[in-house]
Amino acid sequence: YGDNATGKTSLFDSFTWLFFDKDSLNRKDFEIKTLDADGNPLHGLDHEVEAVLELNNGKELTLKKTYREKWTKKRGSATAEFTGHTVDHFIDGVPVKKGEYEARIAEIIGEDTFKLLTNLKYFNEHLHWQKRREILLEVCGDISDEEVIQSNKNLSELPGILGGRTLDD
């Protein structure tokens, strides 16, 4: 926690971009670049996020991504032109392809699990009710129709009304 404009969201955006190429609002298309006082992106800067993680086995893993502008000087031209962006991926200081990087992250944590653990609103606001139910049943376990009926005397006639069908039926 902290005062407004102290970097809380920027820090969280950094983690979500490092792991999943998204910001904290789950957007892939967001402004990653540093902005000037007028809200315009500053050019010529590399934007880099690096994290050292301690894994369950006690070993450390260093993940790093660098977002940089690509400038190309066309033949015969005196100046280079902006032609897009590149993202470089590193695992323990070694450059790797994006697919290898994403596979390593997936071994550590899935995107949904990460969001469930780090975003209080994710469960209620982003998951469909059926997915929420599935998660709750996985965590807490399920109870049978019989257990529900036996727990309340007012439901004692329900098996006769159902006629062999389940409550879902």
C-alpha positions in Angstrom: 0.0 0.0 0.0 1.1 3.6 -0.4 0.1 7.1 -1.3 -1.3 7.9 -4.7 1.2 8.2 -7.6 4.0 6.3 -5.7 4.3 3.5 -8.2 2.0 0.7 -6.9 0.2 0.1 -10.2 3.4 0.6 -12.2 5.1 -2.1 -10.1 2.1 -4.5 -10.6 2.0 -3.7 -14.3 5.7 -4.6 -14.5 5.1 -8.0 -13.0 2.1 -8.8 -15.2 4.0 -7.6 -18.3 7.1 -9.6 -17.3 5.0 -12.8 -16.9 2.1 -12.4 -19.4 2.6 -9.4 -21.7 -0.4 -7.6 -20.1 -0.9 -4.8 -17.7 -2.8 -5.0 -14.4 -6.1 -4.4 -16.2 -5.5 -7.4 -18.4 -4.8 -5.3 -21.6 -2.1 -6.4 -24.1 -2.3 -3.1 -25.8 -1.2 -0.6 -23.2 1.4 2.2 -23.1 4.5 0.6 -21.7 6.8 3.5 -22.5 7.8 6.3 -20.0 5.6 9.3 -20.6 6.6 13.0 -20.5 4.8 15.6 -18.5 2.2 16.0 -21.3 1.5 12.2 -21.4 3.5 11.6 -24.6 5.9 8.6 -24.9 9.6 9.4 -24.6 11.5 7.9 -27.5 14.9 6.3 -27.5 14.6 4.6 -24.1 14.8 0.8 -23.5 12.1 -0.3 -21.0 13.2 -3.3 -19.0 11.8 -5.4 -16.2 13.8 -7.9 -14.3 12.8 -10.1 -11.4 14.7 -12.6 -9.3 12.3 -15.3 -8.1 13.0 -17.9 -5.4 11.3 -21.1 -6.5 9.9 -23.9 -4.3 13.2 -25.9 -4.7 15.1 -23.0 -3.1 16.8 -22.1 -6.4 16.7 -18.6 -7.8 15.5 -17.8 -11.3 16.1 -14.5 -13.0 13.6 -13.4 -15.7 14.1 -10.3 -17.8 12.3 -8.6 -20.7 13.5 -5.6 -22.6 11.1 -3.5 -24.8 12.9 -1.3 -27.3 12.3 0.8 -30.3 13.5 -0.4 -33.6 15.0 2.4 -35.8 15.9 1.6 -39.4 18.1 3.6 -41.7 17.0 3.1 -45.3 19.5 3.0 -48.0 20.4 6.5 -49.2 18.8 8.2 -46.2 20.7 10.3 -43.7 18.3 9.6 -40.8 16.9 6.5 -39.3 13.1 6.0 -39.1 11.1 4.4 -36.4 9.8 1.0 -37.7 8.4 -0.7 -34.6 9.3 -2.4 -31.4 11.2 -5.5 -30.3 11.0 -7.5 -27.1 14.0 -9.4 -25.9 13.5 -12.3 -23.4 16.1 -13.6 -20.9 16.2 -16.5 -18.5 19.1 -16.3 -16.0 20.9 -13.8 -18.2 20.7 -15.9 -21.3 18.7 -14.6 -24.3 15.9 -17.0 -25.3 13.0 -17.1 -27.8 9.6 -15.9 -26.7 8.1 -19.5 -26.7 10.8 -20.9 -24.5 10.3 -17.9 -22.1 6.5 -18.4 -22.0 7.0 -22.2 -21.4 9.2 -21.5 -18.4 6.7 -19.1 -16.9 3.9 -21.7 -17.4 6.0 -24.2 -15.4 6.0 -21.8 -12.5 2.5 -20.4 -12.5 -0.5 -20.2 -14.8 -1.9 -16.8 -15.7 -5.3 -17.5 -14.0 -3.7 -18.7 -10.8 -1.4 -15.6 -10.7 -4.4 -13.3 -11.2 -6.4 -15.1 -8.5 -3.5 -14.6 -6.1 -2.7 -11.0 -6.9 -5.9 -9.3 -7.9 -8.8 -9.2 -5.4 -11.3 -8.3 -8.1 -10.3 -11.1 -10.6 -12.4 -13.9 -9.1 -15.7 -11.9 -8.9 -15.4 -9.5 -11.8 -13.5 -11.5 -14.5 -14.5 -15.1 -14.1 -17.7 -16.6 -15.4 -19.9 -18.0 -12.6 -19.3 -21.5 -13.8 -15.6 -21.1 -13.5 -15.9 -19.6 -10.0 -18.1 -22.6 -9.0 -15.5 -25.0 -10.4 -12.7 -23.3 -8.5 -14.7 -23.3 -5.2 -15.6 -26.9 -5.6 -11.9 -27.8 -6.3 -10.8 -25.9 -3.2 -13.6 -26.8 -0.8 -14.9 -30.0 -2.2 -18.5 -30.9 -3.2 -21.4 -32.2 -1.3 -24.0 -34.6 -2.6 -27.7 -33.9 -3.0 -28.3 -36.4 -0.2 -26.1 -34.5 2.2 -28.0 -31.3 1.5 -31.4 -32.9 1.9 -30.3 -34.6 5.2 -29.1 -31.3 6.6 -32.5 -29.7 6.6 -35.8 -31.4 7.7 -37.8 -29.1 5.4 -36.2 -30.9 2.4 -37.2 -34.4 3.5 -39.9 -34.7 0.8 -37.6 -33.6 -2.0 -36.4 -37.1 -3.1 -40.0 -38.1 -3.8 -40.6 -34.9 -5.8 -37.4 -35.4 -7.8 -38.5 -38.9 -8.7 -34.9 -40.2 -9.2 -33.7 -37.1 -11.0 -30.8 -35.0 -9.7 -31.1 -31.4 -8.5 -29.2 -30.4 -11.7 -31.8 -32.2 -13.8 
